[in-house]
Amino acid sequence: MKPGSKLDRRALVADVLRHRGDAAVIAGLGTPAWDCHAAGDSPLNFYFWGAMGGAAMLGLGVALARPDRRVLVVTGDAELLMGVGSLATIAAEAPANLAILVLDNEAFGETGRQRGLTREHADIAAMARGAGIRSAFTIGGDGARGPGGTGIDGLATALFSEAGPVVCVAKVALEDGPDSYPPRGGVLLRNRFRAALADD
């Protein structure tokens, strides 16, 4: 994860999730969901199909309902920007157990790879800090900086151990990985996620 280079999205997600322990994972629609599924399906994964813009707020709800469990939201730049007001609500509620990993490929990947808003102007980490989230940083890409510590261990510590809320924007390459589709059934996903959260 050296500055100046964009990261391999799927490898990054797999490396991060190897450190998850019993964390609940909310995967935003599209490639974040495919990447989380490719890293290993789990009843503690909730995958979005549609409902663009809702991943961060669902993560907030789960974090508030289960303050004893770490919650990680894995989402894309366009998905987060559609619900960017969620950052202010998350800052106001300040759940210590919530982290958000934004996979920023600087494009609208699901609708034809049009040029994204973060390619030149929009800075999601700066927006998060402006909303009141103190621990918000960017890794990968020109001029980016990482959290305390280096490599995947430092990132995993920030996402799974640092007092939240934490927002990490990862500048990732715009690329395809092999298809890895999670279950599509909304009722199935809801019920197994709810049962997994209750089973401890």
C-alpha positions as CSV (number, residue, x, y, z in Angstrom):
1,M,0.0,0.0,0.0
2,K,2.6,2.6,-1.0
3,P,1.5,6.1,-1.9
4,G,1.4,7.0,-5.5
5,S,-0.1,3.7,-6.7
6,K,-3.6,2.5,-6.8
7,L,-4.5,-0.6,-5.0
8,D,-5.8,-4.0,-6.1
9,R,-9.4,-3.8,-4.9
10,R,-10.2,-7.5,-4.5
11,A,-6.8,-8.3,-2.9
12,L,-7.2,-5.4,-0.5
13,V,-10.7,-6.5,0.6
14,A,-9.5,-10.1,1.1
15,D,-6.5,-8.9,3.2
16,V,-8.7,-6.7,5.4
17,L,-11.3,-9.4,6.0
18,R,-8.8,-11.9,7.1
19,H,-8.5,-9.7,10.2
20,R,-12.3,-9.4,10.8
21,G,-12.7,-11.8,13.7
22,D,-16.5,-11.7,14.5
23,A,-17.1,-8.3,13.0
24,A,-20.3,-7.8,11.1
25,V,-19.7,-6.6,7.5
26,I,-22.2,-4.5,5.5
27,A,-21.2,-4.7,1.8
28,G,-22.5,-1.9,-0.5
29,L,-24.0,-2.9,-3.9
30,G,-21.8,-3.9,-6.8
31,T,-18.1,-4.7,-6.6
32,P,-17.9,-4.2,-2.8
33,A,-20.4,-7.0,-2.4
34,W,-18.7,-9.2,-5.0
35,D,-15.3,-8.7,-3.2
36,C,-16.6,-9.4,0.2
37,H,-18.3,-12.6,-1.1
38,A,-15.1,-13.6,-2.9
39,A,-13.2,-13.3,0.4
40,G,-15.5,-15.8,2.0
41,D,-19.2,-15.8,2.5
42,S,-20.5,-15.5,6.1
43,P,-23.8,-15.2,7.8
44,L,-22.3,-12.0,9.3
45,N,-22.1,-10.5,5.8
46,F,-25.1,-8.4,4.7
47,Y,-24.9,-7.7,0.9
48,F,-26.7,-4.9,-0.7
49,W,-28.6,-5.5,-3.9
50,G,-29.9,-2.1,-5.0
51,A,-30.7,0.5,-2.4
52,M,-27.7,2.6,-3.5
53,G,-26.6,5.0,-0.8
54,G,-27.9,3.0,2.1
55,A,-24.9,1.0,3.2
56,A,-23.3,3.5,5.7
57,M,-26.7,4.1,7.4
58,L,-27.4,0.4,7.7
59,G,-23.9,0.0,9.2
60,L,-24.7,2.8,11.7
61,G,-28.0,1.2,12.7
62,V,-26.3,-2.2,13.3
63,A,-23.5,-0.5,15.3
64,L,-25.9,1.3,17.5
65,A,-28.0,-1.8,18.0
66,R,-25.0,-3.9,18.8
67,P,-22.4,-1.7,20.5
68,D,-20.6,-4.8,21.7
69,R,-19.7,-5.9,18.1
70,R,-17.4,-4.3,15.5
71,V,-19.2,-3.3,12.3
72,L,-17.4,-2.7,9.0
73,V,-19.1,-1.1,6.0
74,V,-17.4,-1.8,2.7
75,T,-18.7,0.4,0.0
76,G,-17.9,2.3,-3.2
77,D,-17.2,6.0,-3.8
78,A,-20.3,6.6,-5.8
79,E,-22.5,4.7,-3.3
80,L,-21.1,6.7,-0.4
81,L,-21.6,10.0,-2.2
82,M,-25.2,9.2,-2.9
83,G,-25.8,9.1,0.8
84,V,-23.0,11.5,1.8
85,G,-25.3,13.1,4.5
86,S,-24.9,9.9,6.4
87,L,-21.4,11.0,7.4
88,A,-22.9,13.9,9.5
89,T,-25.3,11.5,11.2
90,I,-22.5,9.0,11.9
91,A,-20.4,11.8,13.4
92,A,-23.2,13.0,15.6
93,E,-24.0,9.5,16.9
94,A,-20.2,8.7,17.1
95,P,-20.4,4.9,17.4
96,A,-17.0,3.6,18.7
97,N,-17.5,0.3,17.0
98,L,-18.1,1.5,13.4
99,A,-15.7,1.7,10.5
100,I,-16.2,2.4,6.8
101,L,-13.9,1.3,4.0
102,V,-14.6,3.2,0.8
103,L,-13.3,1.5,-2.3
104,D,-12.7,4.6,-4.5
105,N,-12.1,3.7,-8.2
106,E,-12.9,7.3,-9.2
107,A,-15.6,6.0,-11.6
108,F,-19.3,5.0,-11.8
109,G,-18.3,1.4,-12.2
110,E,-21.7,-0.2,-12.2
111,T,-23.2,2.1,-14.9
112,G,-20.6,2.1,-17.6
113,R,-17.4,3.4,-15.9
114,Q,-18.2,7.0,-16.4
115,R,-15.7,9.5,-14.9
116,G,-16.4,9.7,-11.2
117,L,-16.7,12.7,-8.9
118,T,-13.6,11.8,-6.8
119,R,-11.2,11.8,-9.8
120,E,-10.4,15.5,-9.5
121,H,-12.4,17.4,-7.0
122,A,-14.4,15.4,-4.4
123,D,-12.4,14.2,-1.4
124,I,-14.5,11.8,0.7
125,A,-12.0,11.6,3.6
126,A,-12.1,15.5,3.8
127,M,-15.9,15.4,3.7
128,A,-15.9,12.9,6.6
129,R,-13.6,15.1,8.6
130,G,-15.7,18.1,7.8
131,A,-18.7,16.2,9.1
132,G,-16.9,15.7,12.4
133,I,-15.3,12.2,11.9
134,R,-11.8,12.7,13.2
135,S,-10.3,9.4,12.0
136,A,-10.8,9.8,8.3
137,F,-7.9,9.1,5.9
138,T,-6.9,8.0,2.4
139,I,-4.6,5.2,1.3
140,G,-3.2,4.6,-2.2
141,G,-3.0,7.2,-5.0
142,D,-1.0,10.3,-5.3
143,G,-0.5,12.3,-2.2
144,A,-2.4,9.8,0.0
145,R,-1.5,9.0,3.5
146,G,-2.2,6.0,5.6
147,P,-3.3,5.4,9.2
148,G,-0.8,4.9,12.0
149,G,1.3,1.9,11.2
150,T,2.0,0.6,7.7
151,G,0.7,-2.1,5.4
152,I,-2.3,-4.2,5.9
153,D,-1.7,-4.7,9.7
154,G,-1.9,-0.9,10.3
155,L,-5.1,-0.7,8.2
156,A,-6.7,-3.7,9.9
157,T,-5.9,-2.1,13.3
158,A,-7.6,1.1,12.3
159,L,-10.7,-0.6,10.9
160,F,-11.2,-3.3,13.6
161,S,-9.6,-1.9,16.7
162,E,-9.4,1.9,16.7
163,A,-12.2,3.7,18.4
164,G,-14.7,4.8,15.7
165,P,-16.2,6.1,13.8
166,V,-13.3,5.4,11.3
167,V,-13.4,6.2,7.6
168,C,-10.8,4.9,5.2
169,V,-10.9,5.8,1.5
170,A,-8.8,3.3,-0.5
171,K,-7.8,4.5,-4.0
172,V,-8.2,1.3,-6.0
173,A,-7.6,0.5,-9.7
174,L,-10.7,0.3,-11.9
175,E,-10.7,-3.3,-12.9
176,D,-12.8,-6.4,-13.0
177,G,-12.4,-9.5,-10.9
178,P,-13.9,-12.9,-11.5
179,D,-17.7,-13.0,-10.8
180,S,-18.5,-13.9,-7.2
181,Y,-22.1,-13.2,-6.6
182,P,-23.6,-13.5,-3.1
183,P,-27.2,-14.8,-2.5
184,R,-29.8,-12.5,-4.0
185,G,-32.8,-13.3,-1.7
186,G,-33.5,-10.3,0.5
187,V,-35.4,-12.3,3.1
188,L,-32.6,-14.9,3.2
189,L,-29.9,-12.3,3.7
190,R,-31.9,-10.4,6.3
191,N,-32.8,-13.5,8.3
192,R,-29.4,-15.1,8.4
193,F,-27.7,-11.8,9.2
194,R,-30.2,-11.2,12.1
195,A,-29.7,-14.8,13.4
196,A,-25.9,-14.5,13.2
197,L,-26.0,-11.2,15.2
198,A,-28.2,-12.8,17.8
199,D,-26.2,-16.0,18.1
200,D,-23.5,-15.1,20.7
